[in-house]
Amino acid sequence: MIIKSTYFELEELVCPDVFEKYGEFAWNFLDPRLLLTIDRIRVKIGKHITINNWSSGGNYNQRGLRCNLCHIVQSKKKLYMSAHVLGKGVDFDVEGMLAEEVRLWITAKKTIWPYNIRLERDVSWVHLDIYDMDQKVYLFSK
C-alpha cells in the first residue's frame, strides 16, 4: 500500500527529474513517516508550507527528494547519504514565520509528532528529517 501526503502534491516533494521519470510511482521513494509528520505539521501550524515549487514556476526544486542528477548531489566531492537522497528529509518555509520561529514551535509541540525528528539549526529554512536520535526533537548543526 502506497502512503501519500494529504496536504502536499508529489511535485512539491520530489525533484523534477524524479517526477518526470517515475510519476506517481515516486510516492514509493518517500518514507511514510516523513509524509505523516509533515502532514501533521501542516494541520497543526495552519499556514501554507513551501517545500518545492518548481511545478508552479518557482525556484525550489531540490528541497525534498534529491536524485543523482540534482546539482546539490552532483556538487558533493565525497560520499553523500543525505536524508534528502533517502526520501527521509525536506527543507521548507512556513508562510509568515521565520525558520527559527518554526523550529521553536515544532520543539514546543514535540509530544504531538508521530515520530522522532531532527531539525537543522542556524539555517534560514527549516530542515526536518526522520532520523531517530532517541529524542522527540533533536537539533543539529552541520
N, C-alpha and C positions, 0 to 999 in steps of 0.2 A: 504494500500500500504506500503510495506516494503522499508525503506530507507537504502541503503548500501553505504559504502565508495567506492569511485572511486580509491583511492590510497593505501588502506590498506586491506589486506586479513582478513577475520574473525578471523583466528588463531592468528593474531597479536593483536587483540582487546579483546579477552576473554581468561580465564584460560583454561587449558586442560580439566578439568572435565566438564565444561560447553560445550565446543566444542564436547567432546565425547558423552555426553548425548543428546544434542539438535541439533547438527549440524547447518545447515543453519537457522533453526528456531531462533537461538541465536541472529540474527540481531535484532529481536524484543526487546531484552533486552537493547539495546544501544539507548540512546537518539539521535534522528536525529540532534538536534542542535550541539551535540558534534561531530558527524560524519562530518557535513558540515564545522565546524570550523577547525578540524584537516586536512581535505582535502584542505581547503584554505591555511592553514599554509604550507602544503607540496608544493603546487603550488608556493606560493609566495617566500618561502625560497629557493626552488630549490635544496635541498640537501636531502640525504637519512635520514629518521627518523626511529628510532628503538623504538618500544613500546615492545611488547612481541616477542621473537624469539625462543620459545620452539619448534615449529614445524620444525625448521631447525637445531635443535641440540643445540641451545643457552640456556643460564641460566635464561632468563627472562620469567616468566610465571604468574606474578601477577601484571603487570603494567597497565592492562586495567580492564575489568570487573572481580571482585572477587566474588567467591561464598562462601558458608558456609564451604566448605571443604578446602579452601585455608589457608595456615599456618598463614598468616598475620591476617586473620579474626579470626581464632581459638585462636590466642595468646592474643586477647583482653580480658581483665578481666571486662569490663563494656560495656554498650551499644555502638555499633559501627555502625554508619549510614554514612559511608564514601561515597563520590561521586563515588568511585570505585564499591561499592556494588550496587549502584543505576543505574549504567550504564551511569554516567554523568561525569566521570573523567578518565584521563590517565596520566601516567608518561612516559616520553620519553627522548631520547637523539637525538641530531642532529649531523650528521657526520661533523667533523672538527670544531665544536663550543663548547665552554664551556656553561654550563647551564645558567650562569649569562649573557653571551652574547645573548643567545636565549631570555631570559626574557626581556632584554633591547630592542632587535629587535622587539619582539611582542608588547611591550609597545609603541615603537616609531611608529608602524604601526597601532595603535589602531582603527583608523577610518575605516579600511577595514575589520574588523572582523564582521561576520554577527550577533553575539550575544555578550552580556556582558560575560566576563570570569573572573576567578580567577586564579592567579598564586601563588604557594607557593615560598616564598623567602628563601634564606640561606640553600638550599639543593643542592647536586651535580648533580641532574637530574632536569628536568622540570616537575612539576606537573601542569596540566591545568584541570580546571573543568568549568562547565557552570552554577554554582550557580550565581545568579544575585544579586550583591551588589550595584546596582544603579550607577555603574561606568563601563565604557567600559572595562578597565583592572584594576582589584583590586588585589593588592599584600597583602598576608597574611603570618603570621608565626604561627606555631603550638605552 
